Amino acid sequence: MKFVVKLSKEEQFAEENPLLGRRKVLQDGQTVEYPVLLRDPITPEERRIVREAWKNNIDTVRRRLAKKDCTRCHGKGSFDVHDYPGHPLWHKLTSSEICGCFLED
């Protein structure tokens, strides 16, 4: 016996390595869909797509968008700055600064 499997439109054009996905959550009796980042963006075009999808809440994907070869943050998206450099007592106090490499292509 042979079976014929029909592919739906979604299955015909499924990407091999998708960048964005959807997550369905039930809130107050309604199903709400959220975009989910499935992998780190590789090309500048993918970076633009991710920045556009999370333009109102870019801090959630800042670590994924940070360049891995950045000399300042080393791919973390933020770096530590000494608040009182050279002070004998307070030299260990640091604050975290956001690196601008995640906004570059």
N, C-alpha and C positions, 0 to 999 in steps of 0.2 A: 504494500500500500504506500502511495506517495501522498504527502500533504503539501499543499501550496500555502506558503505563508505570505500574507499581504502586509506590506510595510505601510505604516501611516506616514503622513507628511513629516511629522516630527522625527521619526526614525530614519527617514531617507536622508535628511539633511543634518543629522546629528554631528556635532563637531567631535573630533578625536580627543582634543584637549581643551575643554571649554573653560572660559575665563569667568563668566558670571553664571550663577544659578538662581533658583527661586526657592524660598522657604515659606511654607504655608503655616500660619499660626491661627488658632481659634481665639478670637477676642470678642467678648460680649456677645457670643452667639453668631458672630460673622467670621468668615474666613478672610484673613488679610495676608497678602503676599509681600515678602521682603526680598530685596536683592541680596545675594550672598556671593562673596568673592571666593572662588574655588582654588585659585592659585595666584602666585605673584605675576604681575604683568611683565612681559619681556620686551616688547617693542614700544616705541613712543606712542603709536596709535592706541595700543592697549592701555597705556598709562593715561591718555586723554579720556578714554572711555570710562575708566575707573574714577577719575577725578570728576567727570560729569555726573556719574551715577551717585556719588557721595558728596556732591558739592555743598550741601548744607551741614554735613557732619563728617568733614574730611579727617578729623582726628581718629576716627575708628579704623581707618585704613592707612594712616600715616606710616606705620612701621612696614607695611607691605609695599608702599610706594617709594620708600627711601632707597637711594642708590646704594648698592652693596659695596662699591668702590669709593665711597665718599671718605675723604681724609678727616673730616670733622667728626661725623657721628658713627662712621664705620657700619652703616646699614641699619642703625637703630631708629633714626628719625629724630633723635634728640641727643644732646650732649651736656655734660656737667661743666659749670663755670664756677670758679672760686669767687665767693663774695668778698672776701677780705684777703687778697693775695699778699703774702709777706708778713702778715700780722702774727705775732708769736702765739697768741692764744686762740684766735678765731680762724686760723688758716685752713682748718678742715671743713668749715661750713661751705656748702656748695648749693647751687640752685640749678635746675634743669632748664635748658633753652631749646627751643624747637629749631631744627636745622631746615634750611630752605631747599635742600636737595630733592625733597619729594614733590615740589612744584615744578621742577625742571623736566624737560623731555630727554 
